């Protein structure tokens, strides 16, 4: 008859914890794939009219006045999908690969609220309380500006994967971006 070796209970607990951690990691990662397009929520932004129309199942639920990128930093036109959301985010011209020189007129370092990410390169729809010309003059470095109240409403409504169509900006995908 073979002799059974007794495994210390501390080793059994460690093995059980490790197995539980692996199962938990697997369960948590199941929904972490790429963003899926949403046909329910569609936002259309038109730089020609400086208007944003937000729909839910084809019904208009919100309209906003918006601002776009200034010359040299035009917001890209195209169809995007919401990649992420940040209630508060630090945006800098250095991280957007525009300039790291504080003496450069295109330098910025801002704390931004209600940011909805459209591109991995840094194009967001976000609150821009410093921009008093939203709807009249485009002053951003590629991002889409909303009033703080409108940005908060849009942020709360948006979901990962929502469709956002941007048109008439004169910008192309891959152009510089930022606040």
C-alpha positions, 0 to 999 in steps of 0.5 A: 500500500502506498503511503500518502504524503500529507500536504501542509494546510498553508500550501493548500490555502495558497493553491486554492487562492491562486486558483480562485484568482485565476478564475476571477481574472478569467471572469472579469476579462470575458467582456473586455474585448474591443468596443462593439458598434452600437446602433442604439446610440448615434451622434452626428456632429457637423462642423458646417453648422457646429451642431451635434445631434444625439439619437437613441434608437433613431429618436433625437434625444439631445442637440448641442452646440459644439466647437472643433479643431482650429486650422492646423489641428482640424478635428478628423472627419469620419465614423468613430466609436466611443473607446472610453470615458473619463470623468476627469483627465489630464490632457497635455500638448506633450502627451498629444505629441504637439509640443512639450515646450511651455513657451510654444503657443500650442502648449497646454496642460489642462484638467478636463471633465466629462471626456468621451474618447473617440480615438487612441490618438487623443480625440475626445468630446469634452467640456471646455469651460475656457472656450467662450466661442463654442459654435462660433470659432474653432479653437481646439487642438482637434478635440470637440468642445461642449459646454460643461453642462452639455458635456456632462449630459453627453458623458452620462448618456454615452456607452462604450461602442456608441457610434459618433459620426463627424463631418465637414471638419476638413480634418483627416484621421491621424491628424494632431489632437488635444483640447 
